Amino acid sequence: MGKIREVIFDLDSTLYDFDTGHAAGMRRMDAYVLEQFGVEPEEFHRVYSRLFEEISANLGRDNAALHSRSIRIQNMLEEWKKPLFPHLKNLYEAYWNGLLDVISPEPGSLDCVKELRRMGITVGIGTDMTARMQYEKLEKLGFGPYIDHIVTSQEAGVEKPSRPFMELCVKKSGAAPEECLFVGDNINRDVAGALGAGLNAVWYNRKRQTVPEGFPFEADRYHEIRGYSELIPYILRLGGGE
């Protein structure tokens, strides 16, 4: 195990609480479709969820376009025979503005990232998503000035836990895989993906999830934390920093 030279963070549900943001965004969309079209939230959610499954079937699951709210909104408006303009843009902005208005960094995460940079460790982001909104989130959350590298599944062409995704993270870091540490909340995508590509891995498990049945790696292959105050001490034990 080499000295840690770069720490790569997942973004959604790792550096902020996606569930809170998503709920706020959906409430904004609920209000819009009710006011503009008289569609109750339950019906809107049913159609929106169905369209996600249909789009997933068309695109395949290993595709960043799955995360595109605009494609789902477009298909929904087409199905309802409503004008795409201005409603497509209005609904898109309603969701993302709702999310951005309420999100905040996970407790201790911003201080942790600042300390990594002070230690001489570069900071990357490795996230399944189209790029544009991830930039918006990082800037809103205050992480922007401290990020050295970003890999989105839109750029990589594949989603986590695909090995090429992790290999692109490593390539951008300029370090060896064993000198990189990936931190994420999803044990199957983040932890398994990192370990499978030779990186070190930390499972950010603030919500105290259980390890899924059939997880392919033993517990001694990764480290679990419940809060960001635990991350720097672990990196120091690995030999991170200047």
HELIX and SHEET records of a PDB file:
HELIX    1   1 PHE A   18  PHE A   37  1                                  20    
HELIX    2   2 PRO A   41  LEU A   59  1                                  19    
HELIX    3   3 ALA A   64  HIS A   67  5                                   4    
HELIX    4   4 ARG A   69  TRP A   80  1                                  12    
HELIX    5   5 HIS A   87  VAL A  102  1                                  16    
HELIX    6   6 SER A  109  ARG A  118  1                                  10    
HELIX    7   7 ALA A  131  LEU A  141  1                                  11    
HELIX    8   8 GLY A  144  TYR A  146  5                                   3    
HELIX    9   9 SER A  153  ALA A  156  1                                   4    
HELIX   10  10 ARG A  163  SER A  173  1                                  11    
HELIX   11  11 PRO A  177  GLU A  179  5                                   3    
HELIX   12  12 ILE A  187  VAL A  191  3                                   5    
HELIX   13  13 ALA A  192  GLY A  196  1                                   5    
HELIX   14  14 ALA A  219  ARG A  221  5                                   3    
HELIX   15  15 TYR A  228  GLU A  230  5                                   3    
HELIX   16  16 LEU A  231  LEU A  238  1                                   8    
SHEET    1   A 6 HIS A 149  THR A 152  0                                        
SHEET    2   A 6 THR A 122  THR A 127  1                                        
SHEET    3   A 6 GLU A   6  PHE A   9  1                                        
SHEET    4   A 6 CYS A 180  GLY A 184  1                                        
SHEET    5   A 6 ASN A 200  TYR A 204  1                                        
SHEET    6   A 6 HIS A 223  ILE A 225  1                                        
END                                                                             
